[in-house]
Amino acid sequence: MNDRVTPPMHALPDGEAEISLVLRLPWEDVARLGQEAGRLASQMQRPVTLDEAVSNRLRSARPAASHAKPAGEQPTPMPTSASVSSLPPRPPADQARQAIERINGSA
């Protein structure tokens, strides 16, 4: 990913901003997001999308910012998938099957 393209950002009526990204994630992380969405859905008593689960995870992973950081400060790096996923590597087909089973609740 050497191309430096700034994705479009949209202001939302509730005062937040929306930015769309494409991420490549290991199946284990997708399964964890599905579990997070299920947990949120039971807590909120309504269906929850993976987008909402990601947003919730990002908000809870750091303290809420009341304003933008000064120009000289460096941003805090986001954790990589290596720090998120603690499972040993497996063949992609096994990862996909297990992730789907976890999401569907059949594992």
N, C-alpha and C positions, 0 to 999 in steps of 0.2 A: 504494500500500500504506500507507494511513493508519491502518488498524486495528491497534491495539497488542494483539496476542494472544500470550501466552507459550505456545509449543508444549510439549507434555508431554515430560518428560525421564525416562528410565528408567535405573536402575542395573543394570549387567550383572555376572554372577558373576565375570568376570575383573578387576573393579575399574574398568572404564571406564564411561562414561555414553553413552546413546544418545538422540539428539534427531532427530525427523523434520521435514524442511523441504520446501517446494515451491519450486523455483527455476525461473526462466525463463532459458534460456541460448541464445545464438546457436548455429546448427548447427555452426559451426567448433569451438566449445568442446566440444560433444557428441562430435564426431569425435576431438578430442584426448583426451578421456576414454576413448573406445574404444581408441585407440592405447595409452594408458597401461595399460588393462586387459589388452591383448594382451601388452605388455611384462612386466607383472607375472605374467601367466599362464605365460609361457615361463620366467621366473625361478623361479616357485614350483612349476612342473610340475603345475599344476591349473587348472581354470577359475576365472576371477576376474570378479566382477560389477562394474558401473559404480559401485555403492555402495562396494565395496572400493577401487576406483581413486580415488574422491573422497577417502575416508578416508586413503588412503596419501598422496595429494597434499597434503592439509591437514596431515598429520603432518610431511611432509618440507619444507613451506614455512616452518616456524618451529621454533625450538628447543623441545624438550620442556619443558613446565612441570612443576616438581616440586611446586608448590602454587599455590593461587589467588592472584591479585594483590590487594594491599590495596585497600580500598574507594575510596580517593582517586584511584587511577590510572585513566587512560583506556585503553580497549582499543585495540589496534592495528587500524586499519581493514583490511578484506579488500580485495584488488584488485577493481576493477570489470571487467566484461567488456571494456571499452575497453582496459584494460591487458593483458588476456589475449589478446584477438584482435588480430592485427596485419594482417589482410587487409582490403582496401577493401570497402565495402558492396556487395552484389549483390542482385538480386531474390531474395526468399525461396524461390521454386521452384528456382532455381539452387543456392542454399545447401543446401537439403534434399537435392537430387540428389547433389551433390558429397560431402556428409557421409555419405550412405548408401553411396556408392561407396567412400569411404575405409574405412568400418567393415567393409564386405564384402570389402575388399581388391581391388576391381576397378578402382581408379583408377590 
